[in-house]
Amino acid sequence: MLAAYPQLLGRIDGGELVWRDGTRMPIDDGKGEKAFAEWLERPDIADMFAVPYPAGAEASPPGKNVDPGRARNAAFFDKVYGDCGKGEVVKNLTNVAWLPKRSKQRLPFNRINGAAGALEAVSRELDELPATFDVFLVPSAGTYNCRVIAGTNRVSAHGHGIAIDIALERSDYWRNAAAGKDDALTYKNEVPMEIVRIFEKHGFIWGGRWYHYDTMHFEYRPELVGVSAGGR
């Protein structure tokens, strides 16, 4: 956490994150191991690391309810990026040129903690891929949107301005899939790993690594992929 948010976090002291502005935030809420629904709905900061994120691995069907990075502590992300419901995120947005060699899109993204800079780095690398990848990349399906996650009351990572969707016509989403044996989800993905690994290199996680998969979705989570702010 300290390496991923160096300009914002000062130290860890007695089980608390100490922010550079003096704010103290508990890492563990003391409730112990949580059932999946509570882990997802009310995670503490420690819960965000409960399921390791397999950066660099091949795409494969995760085990049941294995959703690395899907739990986000709302207080932490509101503190870092702003509360979109209070209009705090908009002032932190900057426009990122998305694949400028093949697109004229400019995407609003949060500049805090190097998020927009990391997306710019992703864009530059993706722009060098062969044209066969265009169907997955152009146009982007969107970034900032102050909304809740479908079927929940939790603010989406899009509401913090740190998520991007791609491959609208070639994506798969767990809510659109028919359940299989014992109501298990059948994993689907078309997004090439060349794209995924470029995102991960710069601090993003991919929704295609979740049991509740969302293969168009990438969000800036440097603390989970072992990079510092700005995707470095």
Salt bridges, closest charged atoms under 4 A:
ASP13 OD2 - ARG24 NH2 2.61
GLU16 OE1 - ARG24 NE 2.63
ASP21 OD2 - LYS79 NZ 2.49
ASP29 OD2 - LYS34 NZ 2.97
GLU38 OE2 - LYS31 NZ 3.95
GLU41 OE1 - ARG154 NH1 3.09
ASP44 OD2 - LYS34 NZ 3.45
ASP47 OD2 - LYS34 NZ 2.55
GLU58 OE2 - ARG197 NH2 2.78
ASP67 OD2 - ARG70 NH1 2.69
ASP67 OD2 - HIS212 ND1 2.76
ASP78 OD1 - HIS160 NE2 2.75
GLU125 OE2 - LYS201 NZ 2.79
GLU125 OE2 - HIS202 NE2 2.85
ASP127 OD1 - ARG102 NE 3.02
GLU128 OE2 - LYS101 NZ 2.46
ASP134 OD1 - ARG102 NH1 2.32
ASP165 OD1 - HIS158 NE2 3.27
ASP165 OD1 - HIS217 ND1 3.52
GLU190 OE1 - ARG170 NE 2.57
GLU200 OE2 - ARG209 NE 2.72
GLU219 OE2 - ARG72 NE 3.59
GLU219 OE1 - HIS217 NE2 2.82
GLU219 OE2 - ARG221 NH1 3.06
GLU223 OE2 - ARG221 NE 2.69
